[in-house]
Amino acid sequence: MPVRGRFSRPRGGSRRSSTAPRPRARRPSTPWLYLAPALVVLGGLLVYPIYQLGLISVFHYTQAQVSGGEPTTFEGFGNYAELFGDGQFWEVLLATVVFAAACVVSTLAVGCALAVLLTRVRAVPRLALMLAALGAWATPAITGSTVWLFLFDADFGPVNRVLGLGDHSWTYGRFSAFFLVLLEVVWCSFPFVMVTVYAGIRAVPAEVLEAAALDGASQWRIWRSVLAPMLRPILVVVTIQSVIWDFKVFTQIYVMTGGGGIAGQNLVLNVYAYQKAFASSQYSLGAAIGVVMLLILLAVTLVYLRLLRRQGEEL
């Protein structure tokens, strides 16, 4: 009988033949083939307009160049130098940053508070609140702005009658006009935060919240120490979205303050760019303002994400 060697193959089992087909390795370019249609659409809708915006910002481009009466000349960073040398630009930039920050903080506060409230009420009040919030979210910005103007109208508005303010004009003063626009922006923006945060809260295990309640934690303590850390990825998304939306507010300011308020006291960058590009026919300066806004938003988003990654958050 043949002696089984040390390395002989055991009986009763057979190894797979070396000629058996192996699963084909996926090529590194395969995911890009699936993403190609979406990338083409994004390139047409996003990359090309940004390229044209940057191109116009480095040329002298006014109504004379649009009509063909004068040739287009290359200015380089001349438009940016003129923009940065304008004192009004820095005033508008500061007003935009402060206004956007106030809108973001207010929207997040209202949205998160109502999201927590949705988890505490019964089904019927919850449904009513959700429908009311979605109705505000679905209302076009120009329609909502017109309704808020009527509510705070100096002659026929019900708010002045209830508060006993007589014929007080909310859009005459700079700060009162900004406050009125802030209320409208928060009204049409908080539903996104509310629905998103509410979905995140519902995904938190009930045992975690019950344990915190048994330990005697208050609702504010539960939110600050339990819910907020667990919902941090969701809060990151809604914060970045709110920063982008509120920094480039246009319709509410333009409609409610009549194009920027008295003597431009309620201008923000988007309205300021519109005035430069279309009211003054200085398209190159308007494009330069658009590029500056784009760079500011990119910088804010990247810095915020970098800080979160340093804290160990997975995004």
C-alpha positions as CSV (number, residue, x, y, z in Angstrom):
1,M,0.0,0.0,0.0
2,P,1.3,3.4,-0.8
3,V,2.3,5.4,2.2
4,R,0.6,8.7,2.6
5,G,3.2,11.3,2.6
6,R,3.3,14.3,4.8
7,F,2.0,16.6,2.1
8,S,-0.3,14.1,0.3
9,R,-3.9,15.1,-0.3
10,P,-6.4,13.6,2.2
11,R,-9.1,11.2,1.0
12,G,-12.8,12.2,1.0
13,G,-12.2,15.8,-0.1
14,S,-11.1,17.3,-3.3
15,R,-9.7,20.8,-3.9
16,R,-11.3,23.1,-6.4
17,S,-9.6,22.7,-9.8
18,S,-7.1,25.4,-10.6
19,T,-8.9,25.9,-13.9
20,A,-12.2,26.9,-12.2
21,P,-13.3,30.4,-13.2
22,R,-12.5,33.1,-10.6
23,P,-14.7,36.2,-10.0
24,R,-13.6,39.0,-12.2
25,A,-12.0,41.8,-10.4
26,R,-13.8,45.1,-10.7
27,R,-11.9,47.7,-12.7
28,P,-11.1,51.0,-10.9
29,S,-12.9,52.9,-13.6
30,T,-16.2,51.0,-13.3
31,P,-17.7,53.3,-10.6
32,W,-16.9,56.4,-12.8
33,L,-18.7,54.9,-15.7
34,Y,-21.9,54.7,-13.6
35,L,-21.3,58.3,-12.4
36,A,-20.6,59.7,-15.8
37,P,-24.2,60.7,-16.7
38,A,-24.6,62.6,-13.4
39,L,-21.1,64.2,-13.8
40,V,-22.0,65.4,-17.3
41,V,-25.2,67.0,-16.0
42,L,-23.4,68.6,-13.1
43,G,-20.7,69.9,-15.4
44,G,-23.3,71.5,-17.6
45,L,-25.4,73.0,-14.8
46,L,-22.6,73.9,-12.3
47,V,-19.1,73.9,-13.7
48,Y,-19.7,75.8,-16.9
49,P,-21.7,78.6,-15.3
50,I,-19.0,79.0,-12.7
51,Y,-16.4,79.1,-15.4
52,Q,-18.3,81.8,-17.3
53,L,-18.8,83.8,-14.1
54,G,-15.0,83.8,-13.4
55,L,-14.3,84.6,-17.0
56,I,-16.6,87.7,-17.0
57,S,-15.1,88.9,-13.7
58,V,-11.7,89.4,-15.3
59,F,-12.9,91.4,-18.3
60,H,-14.3,94.8,-18.7
61,Y,-17.9,93.8,-19.6
62,T,-20.6,96.4,-19.6
63,Q,-23.7,97.1,-21.7
64,A,-21.4,98.5,-24.4
65,Q,-19.7,95.2,-24.8
66,V,-23.0,93.3,-24.7
67,S,-24.4,95.3,-27.6
68,G,-21.1,95.1,-29.5
69,G,-20.4,98.8,-29.5
70,E,-17.0,98.4,-27.8
71,P,-14.5,95.5,-27.7
72,T,-14.1,93.4,-24.6
73,T,-10.8,94.2,-22.8
74,F,-9.0,92.0,-20.3
75,E,-8.8,93.6,-16.8
76,G,-7.2,90.7,-14.8
77,F,-7.8,91.5,-11.1
78,G,-8.8,95.1,-11.8
79,N,-12.5,94.4,-11.1
80,Y,-11.6,92.8,-7.8
81,A,-9.3,95.8,-6.9
82,E,-12.1,98.2,-7.7
83,L,-14.6,96.1,-5.7
84,F,-12.3,95.8,-2.6
85,G,-11.6,99.5,-2.8
86,D,-15.3,100.3,-2.5
87,G,-16.3,101.0,1.1
88,Q,-19.9,100.1,0.4
89,F,-18.8,96.6,-0.5
90,W,-17.3,96.0,2.9
91,E,-20.4,97.4,4.6
92,V,-22.6,95.1,2.6
93,L,-20.3,92.2,3.3
94,L,-20.5,92.8,7.0
95,A,-24.3,93.2,7.0
96,T,-24.6,90.0,5.0
97,V,-22.4,88.0,7.4
98,V,-24.3,89.2,10.5
99,F,-27.7,88.8,8.9
100,A,-26.9,85.3,7.6
101,A,-25.5,84.2,11.0
102,A,-28.6,85.5,12.8
103,C,-30.8,83.6,10.3
104,V,-28.8,80.4,10.7
105,V,-28.8,80.4,14.5
106,S,-32.6,81.3,14.6
107,T,-33.5,78.6,12.1
108,L,-31.5,75.9,13.8
109,A,-33.0,76.9,17.2
110,V,-36.6,76.9,16.0
111,G,-36.2,73.8,13.9
112,C,-34.5,71.7,16.6
113,A,-37.0,72.9,19.3
114,L,-40.0,72.0,17.2
115,A,-38.4,68.6,16.3
116,V,-38.1,67.8,20.0
117,L,-41.7,69.0,20.4
118,L,-42.9,66.6,17.7
119,T,-41.6,63.7,19.8
120,R,-43.6,64.8,22.8
121,V,-47.1,65.5,21.3
122,R,-49.8,63.1,20.2
123,A,-50.4,62.0,16.6
124,V,-53.1,64.6,15.7
125,P,-51.1,67.7,16.9
126,R,-48.0,66.2,15.3
127,L,-49.7,65.8,12.0
128,A,-51.1,69.4,12.2
129,L,-47.7,70.8,13.0
130,M,-46.1,68.8,10.2
131,L,-48.6,70.0,7.6
132,A,-48.3,73.6,8.7
133,A,-44.5,73.4,8.5
134,L,-44.5,71.8,5.1
135,G,-47.0,74.4,3.9
136,A,-44.6,77.1,4.9
137,W,-41.7,75.2,3.3
138,A,-43.6,74.8,0.0
139,T,-44.7,78.4,-0.2
140,P,-42.7,80.3,-2.9
141,A,-40.3,82.9,-1.5
142,I,-42.0,85.8,-3.3
143,T,-45.4,84.8,-2.1
144,G,-44.3,84.4,1.5
145,S,-42.5,87.8,1.4
146,T,-45.7,89.5,0.1
147,V,-47.8,87.9,2.8
148,W,-45.4,89.0,5.6
149,L,-45.4,92.5,4.2
150,F,-49.2,92.6,4.4
151,L,-49.1,91.3,8.0
152,F,-46.7,94.0,9.1
153,D,-48.1,96.7,6.8
154,A,-48.2,100.2,8.5
155,D,-51.8,100.9,7.4
156,F,-53.7,97.6,7.1
157,G,-51.4,95.0,8.8
158,P,-53.0,93.1,11.7
159,V,-49.7,93.0,13.7
160,N,-49.6,96.7,14.3
161,R,-53.2,96.6,15.4
162,V,-52.6,93.8,17.9
163,L,-49.5,95.4,19.3
164,G,-51.0,98.8,19.3
165,L,-48.2,100.4,17.2
166,G,-50.4,102.5,15.0
167,D,-48.9,103.3,11.7
168,H,-45.4,102.1,12.6
169,S,-43.4,101.2,9.4
170,W,-41.3,98.1,9.9
171,T,-39.4,98.5,6.6
172,Y,-38.4,102.1,7.2
173,G,-35.7,101.5,9.8
174,R,-32.6,99.5,9.0
175,F,-32.7,97.0,11.9
176,S,-36.5,96.6,11.9
177,A,-36.4,95.8,8.2
178,F,-33.7,93.3,8.7
179,F,-35.6,91.8,11.6
180,L,-38.8,91.5,9.5
181,V,-36.9,89.7,6.7
182,L,-35.2,87.4,9.3
183,L,-38.7,86.4,10.5
184,E,-39.7,85.5,7.0
185,V,-36.5,83.6,6.2
186,V,-36.8,81.6,9.4
187,W,-40.5,80.9,8.7
188,C,-39.7,79.4,5.3
189,S,-36.5,77.6,6.4
190,F,-37.2,75.9,9.7
191,P,-39.3,73.1,8.3
192,F,-36.2,71.5,6.6
193,V,-34.4,71.5,9.9
194,M,-37.4,70.3,11.9
195,V,-38.2,67.4,9.6
196,T,-34.5,66.3,9.3
197,V,-33.7,66.5,13.0
198,Y,-37.0,64.8,13.9
199,A,-36.1,61.9,11.6
200,G,-32.8,61.7,13.4
201,I,-34.4,61.7,16.8
202,R,-36.7,58.9,15.9
203,A,-33.7,56.8,14.9
204,V,-32.1,57.2,18.4
205,P,-32.8,54.1,20.5
206,A,-35.6,54.7,23.0
207,E,-33.5,52.9,25.7
208,V,-30.9,55.7,25.6
209,L,-33.5,58.4,26.2
210,E,-35.2,56.4,28.9
211,A,-31.9,55.8,30.8
212,A,-31.2,59.6,30.7
213,A,-34.7,60.4,32.0
214,L,-34.3,57.8,34.8
215,D,-31.0,59.5,35.8
216,G,-33.0,62.7,36.4
217,A,-31.7,64.6,33.3
218,S,-33.9,67.5,32.2
219,Q,-35.1,67.9,28.6
220,W,-32.3,70.5,27.9
221,R,-29.7,68.2,29.5
222,I,-30.9,65.2,27.4
223,W,-30.7,67.4,24.2
224,R,-27.3,68.8,25.1
225,S,-25.6,65.6,26.4
226,V,-27.4,62.8,24.5
227,L,-29.3,63.9,21.4
228,A,-27.0,66.6,20.1
229,P,-23.8,64.4,20.1
230,M,-25.7,61.6,18.4
231,L,-27.3,63.9,15.8
232,R,-24.1,65.8,15.1
233,P,-23.7,64.4,11.5
234,I,-27.3,65.5,10.8
235,L,-26.7,68.9,12.4
236,V,-23.7,69.4,10.2
237,V,-25.8,68.9,7.1
238,V,-28.6,71.2,8.1
239,T,-26.1,73.9,9.3
240,I,-24.1,73.9,6.1
241,Q,-27.3,74.0,4.1
242,S,-28.6,76.9,6.2
243,V,-25.4,78.8,5.8
244,I,-25.5,78.5,2.0
245,W,-29.2,79.4,1.7
246,D,-29.1,82.3,4.2
247,F,-25.9,83.8,2.9
248,K,-27.3,84.2,-0.6
249,V,-30.8,85.4,0.3
250,F,-32.2,87.5,-2.5
251,T,-35.9,87.4,-3.0
252,Q,-36.9,88.2,0.6
253,I,-34.6,91.3,0.8
254,Y,-35.5,92.5,-2.7
255,V,-39.3,92.2,-2.2
256,M,-39.6,93.2,1.4
257,T,-37.2,96.2,1.4
258,G,-37.9,97.4,-2.1
259,G,-34.6,96.4,-3.6
260,G,-32.3,97.0,-0.7
261,G,-34.0,99.5,1.6
262,I,-33.8,103.3,1.8
263,A,-30.4,104.4,0.4
264,G,-29.3,100.8,0.3
265,Q,-29.4,100.3,4.0
266,N,-30.6,96.7,3.8
267,L,-28.4,95.5,1.0
268,V,-26.9,92.0,1.1
269,L,-24.3,90.7,-1.3
270,N,-26.8,89.0,-3.7
271,V,-28.9,92.1,-4.1
272,Y,-25.7,94.2,-4.3
273,A,-24.5,92.0,-7.1
274,Y,-27.8,92.3,-8.9
275,Q,-27.7,96.1,-8.7
276,K,-24.2,96.3,-10.0
277,A,-24.8,93.8,-12.9
278,F,-28.3,94.8,-14.1
279,A,-29.2,98.2,-12.6
280,S,-25.8,99.7,-13.4
281,S,-24.9,97.4,-16.3
282,Q,-21.5,96.6,-14.7
283,Y,-21.7,92.9,-15.4
284,S,-18.0,92.3,-14.6
285,L,-18.4,93.8,-11.1
286,G,-21.5,91.7,-10.5
287,A,-19.6,88.6,-11.6
288,A,-16.7,89.5,-9.3
289,I,-19.2,89.7,-6.4
290,G,-20.5,86.3,-7.3
291,V,-17.0,84.8,-7.3
292,V,-16.3,86.3,-3.9
293,M,-19.5,84.9,-2.5
294,L,-18.7,81.5,-3.9
295,L,-15.2,81.5,-2.4
296,I,-16.6,82.6,1.0
297,L,-19.1,79.8,1.1
298,L,-16.5,77.2,0.1
299,A,-14.1,78.5,2.7
300,V,-16.8,78.4,5.5
301,T,-17.9,74.9,4.5
302,L,-14.3,73.5,4.3
303,V,-13.3,75.0,7.6
304,Y,-16.4,73.7,9.3
305,L,-15.9,70.2,7.9
306,R,-12.2,70.3,8.9
307,L,-13.0,71.2,12.5
308,L,-15.5,68.3,12.7
309,R,-12.9,65.8,11.3
310,R,-10.4,66.9,13.9
311,Q,-13.0,66.0,16.5
312,G,-13.2,62.5,15.1
313,E,-16.6,62.8,13.3
314,E,-17.2,60.6,10.2
315,L,-18.8,62.6,7.4
